[in-house]
Amino acid sequence: MRAEVYPYAAQQGSEWVGILDGKPFAGYEGIVGSSLIVSTDGTRLAYIAKKGKLLVVVDGKPDPIYEQLGDGSLLFRPDGRHVAYVAQIGGKRSVAVDGQQGPTYDGIMAGSPVFSPDSQHLAYEAVQGDKGLVVVDGKSPRSSAVKVSRLGWALWRSSRPSIRSSRCAA
């Protein structure tokens, strides 16, 4: 079992880099300091960086650039294989997994998204017009084979790491 590792952001010249286990990753104009997260096995690093607008960087590789990213929404799947976050595209919100944008909605609720503890499913609360809905694996519950009870949803949410405010180091 690996010892605990702590990610951090540091300035190198005019750029900011994310560092894990002493290894620096790609440099950017700024890094949202509270966004640095490490996979449960301690081998992967993800964070929100600034390059004009905002983007997520996973293991040093940039995802697409977005207008905005959901504060505190960045997370690894419990098995560490995938990363998800909330992104804003043209005034709409979407949950992206590994840089692939999902369906867009008027809003995605705070505390979303969450992965199931067994890493098999991704769920989030979305708002479309005046309706709130729970989206599981990119589909509304009516069209999904996975049914999420209110209790199950509450348990998923309680297993989510705490949400922190974000500040950009730049």
N, C-alpha and C positions, 0 to 999 in steps of 0.2 A: 504494500500500500504506500502511495506517495505521501510525503509530508505536505502540510498545507502550503499553498502558494498564494502570493498576494500580487495582484496586478497593480500597476501604477502608470501614470502618464508623466513624461519628462520632456523638457525642451532640449532639442539638439540643434544648435544654430538658430535658424528662424522657424523651424518646424517643431511640432509636437509629435511624439511617438508613444504608442502603448508598449509596455514592457511586461513580459511574463517570464519568470525563471531566468532573469538577466538578459533575455533575448529581445531586442527592440524590433517592433514591427513598423510598417510604412509610416512616413511622416505626413502631417497635414497642418493646415492653418491653426487648428485647435482641436482639442478632444474634450468631450463632455465628461469631466472627471468622474462623476458618480455613475456613469454608464458602463464602466469597465466591469465585465463579468467573466468568470472562468467556468468551464464545464466541470461537472461533478468529479471527473477523474483527474482534473488539474492540468490537462494537456492542451486545452483550446482557450483562446482569448477572443472576445468580441467587445466592441465599443462603438460609440457614436462619434464621428469625426466631422470637422467642418472643412469643406472645400468649396467656398462660395456659399453653397447650401449645405444640407446635412446628408450624411451617408453612414451606413453601418459597415464596419470593417471586421471581418472574421478571419482569424489566423493570418492577418496581414493582407488579405484580399478584399478589395472594395466591392460592396453591393451597389446597385443603382443609386443615383443622387435623387433626393426627394425634397419637396418644399419644406416639410416638417416631419419630425419623427415623434412618436408618442413618448412622453416623459415617463420613464420607468417601465416601458413596455418590452424592452429587450430581454430575451431569456433563451437559454439553451434547453432543449428537450432533456428530461432526466437522464437518458442514456448518453447525452452529449453529442449525438450525431447531427442534430439540426438546430438552427436558431430561428426564432420568430420575433417579430416586432410590428408595431403599428406605424404606418406611413400615410402621409397626406399627398394626394395626387389631384390637382385641379379642384381643390375645395372639398373633395370627398376623402374618406378614410378607408384604408384597406389593411389587412394583416398580410404581411409578406413572410414567407418561409424560405430560407436560403436564397433570398433575393428575388424570389418569384412572387409577384403580387397576386393576391386573391381577389374575390369580388369586392366592389366598392360599395360603401354605405355613407349615409349622412354623418354618422358618428360611430365610434367604437368606445365603449365605456372604459373608464379607468379600472385598473386591475386586470385588464384583458391584454393579451391572450393568456391562456394557461394550457399546459400539456397535461394529459392524464398521467398519474404516477407510473403507469406501465409503459409510457412513451408511445402508446398506440394511437392516441387521438389528440387533436388540438381543438379547443373550444374558446369562444369569446362572445361577449354581449355586444350587439350592434343596434344601431338606431337607423330606421329607414322611414322618413316622413314622421308620422306621429306614433309609429309602432316600435316597440322594443322586441328584439328576438335573440335567441341563443343560436349561434352558428357552430356546428360541429363538423370538423373535417371539410370546411368550405361550403357546407350545405345547411339549409335551415332544417330543424328537427323533423318537419313533416316529410322531407324527402331523404332523410338520412336513415340508414339502417341502425345507427347508434342512437339510443334514447337516453337523454340526460335528465335525471330527476332533479328537483330543486336541491335535495340533500346531496346528491352526487356532485352537482355543480358547486355547492358550498364547500364540499370536501376538496375538490380540485382547487378552488380559490384559496383555501386555507393553507395549501401546500406551496403556494406561490411565494417567492422571496419578497421581502418588504419593498415597497415602492419608495424611492427617494427623489428629492428634487434634483434637477440637473443644472449644472453650471458649466460653461465652456471655458476651458483653459486656453487662453490666447492673448 
